[in-house]
């Protein structure tokens, strides 16, 4: 199972959207505190719609707690600062893909300690960043594509007609 990690997320709507994406993709969501909202925030639930109760989500009190409870995890860090594109790596089936908070991303100290596992989504040079939930979807679905979309078959049915 792929793992999406949000380091100190600030916006409940983004986290709710990411939770919904994780449910649809069969991924686990890891939330590292402090967060800019409470886990029961109505904006979080609203963005996650009726998917939130299906979400496999784990929270941690800080980054050290996350590392302690996930020893040996292969962590890819998504950042606008990497030289390596998100399509340049091969994601393991149990990879952890980390994204930083909306206002600042992942701290540079953490990035420097994981240079070989930092990835970025290409953008126009004058643009600062993409929306966090969009970034998660882009990278998560690339990892799933590389793995042949495990367990995601059986979709594509019309409601009133047949193909």
C-alpha positions in Angstrom: 0.0 0.0 0.0 1.3 3.5 -0.9 1.5 6.1 1.9 0.8 9.8 1.6 2.4 11.8 4.4 1.4 15.4 5.1 3.9 17.3 7.3 2.1 19.9 9.3 -0.8 20.6 6.9 -2.5 23.9 7.4 -5.7 23.9 5.3 -8.5 21.5 6.2 -10.0 21.6 2.7 -6.7 20.4 1.2 -6.4 17.6 3.7 -10.0 16.6 3.1 -9.5 16.4 -0.6 -6.3 14.4 -0.1 -8.1 12.0 2.2 -10.7 11.5 -0.5 -8.0 10.8 -3.1 -6.3 8.4 -0.8 -9.5 6.4 -0.3 -10.1 6.3 -4.1 -6.5 5.2 -4.7 -6.2 2.7 -1.8 -3.5 4.7 -0.1 -2.9 5.3 3.6 -2.8 8.9 4.9 -0.3 10.0 7.6 -0.8 13.4 9.3 2.1 14.9 11.2 1.2 17.6 13.8 1.1 20.4 14.4 -1.8 20.9 12.0 -3.6 24.2 11.3 -7.0 22.6 12.1 -8.6 19.9 14.3 -9.1 16.5 12.8 -12.9 16.9 13.3 -12.9 20.3 11.5 -16.1 20.7 9.5 -14.1 21.9 6.4 -12.0 18.7 6.5 -15.1 16.5 6.6 -16.8 18.6 4.0 -13.9 18.3 1.5 -13.7 14.6 2.2 -17.4 14.2 1.7 -18.7 10.8 2.7 -15.2 9.2 2.1 -13.7 10.2 5.5 -15.0 7.2 7.4 -13.3 4.9 4.9 -9.9 6.6 5.2 -7.0 4.7 6.7 -5.4 7.6 8.5 -2.7 7.8 11.2 -1.7 10.9 13.1 1.7 11.7 14.8 2.6 14.2 17.4 5.7 15.4 15.4 8.1 14.3 12.7 10.3 12.3 15.1 7.2 10.4 16.2 6.5 9.6 12.6 10.1 8.4 12.0 10.0 6.3 15.1 6.8 4.5 14.2 7.8 4.0 10.5 11.4 2.8 10.8 13.0 1.8 7.6 10.3 3.5 5.5 11.4 4.6 2.0 10.4 8.3 2.0 10.1 10.4 -1.1 9.9 14.1 -0.4 7.9 16.2 -2.8 9.4 19.7 -3.1 9.6 22.5 -5.7 13.3 22.6 -5.0 14.4 19.2 -6.2 16.4 18.7 -9.4 14.8 15.3 -9.9 11.3 15.0 -11.4 8.6 12.8 -9.8 8.7 10.6 -12.9 12.5 9.9 -12.5 12.1 7.5 -9.6 10.6 4.0 -9.2 8.1 4.0 -6.3 8.0 0.8 -4.2 4.6 -0.6 -3.4 4.9 0.5 0.2 6.6 3.9 -0.5 5.9 6.9 1.6 5.5 10.2 -0.3 5.8 13.2 1.9 4.4 16.7 1.2 5.1 19.8 3.3 2.7 22.4 4.7 1.1 24.8 2.2 2.9 27.9 3.3 6.5 26.6 3.4 6.8 23.1 2.1 9.2 20.6 3.7 12.0 22.3 5.7 15.3 22.5 3.8 17.1 20.6 6.6 15.0 17.6 6.0 15.4 17.9 2.2 19.2 18.0 2.4 19.2 14.8 4.5 17.2 13.0 1.8 18.6 14.6 -1.4 18.3 11.3 -3.5 14.7 10.9 -2.6 13.5 14.5 -3.3 11.2 14.9 -6.3 9.4 17.8 -8.0 6.6 18.3 -10.4 7.8 20.4 -13.3 6.2 23.9 -13.6 6.8 27.2 -15.3 9.9 28.8 -13.7 8.1 31.9 -12.5 5.4 29.9 -10.7 5.8 29.2 -7.0 3.8 25.9 -6.5 0.7 23.9 -7.3 -2.1 23.3 -4.9 -1.2 20.7 -2.3 -4.1 18.3 -3.1 -3.4 18.5 -6.8 0.3 17.8 -6.2 -0.6 14.7 -4.1 -2.9 13.4 -6.8 -0.3 13.9 -9.5 2.5 12.0 -7.7 0.3 9.3 -6.1 -1.2 8.4 -9.5 2.2 8.2 -11.1 3.3 5.8 -8.4 0.1 3.8 -9.0 0.7 3.9 -12.8 4.2 2.5 -12.3 2.7 -0.4 -10.3 0.0 -1.2 -12.9 -2.9 0.3 -10.8 -3.1 -2.6 -8.4 -6.6 -3.3 -7.0 -8.1 -0.4 -9.0 -9.7 -2.4 -11.8 -13.4 -3.0 -12.4 -14.2 0.6 -12.9 -15.5 2.4 -16.0 -19.2 1.3 -15.9 -21.9 3.5 -17.3 -24.9 4.1 -15.1 -27.7 3.6 -17.6 -26.0 2.1 -20.6 -23.4 -0.5 -21.4 -20.2 0.0 -23.3 
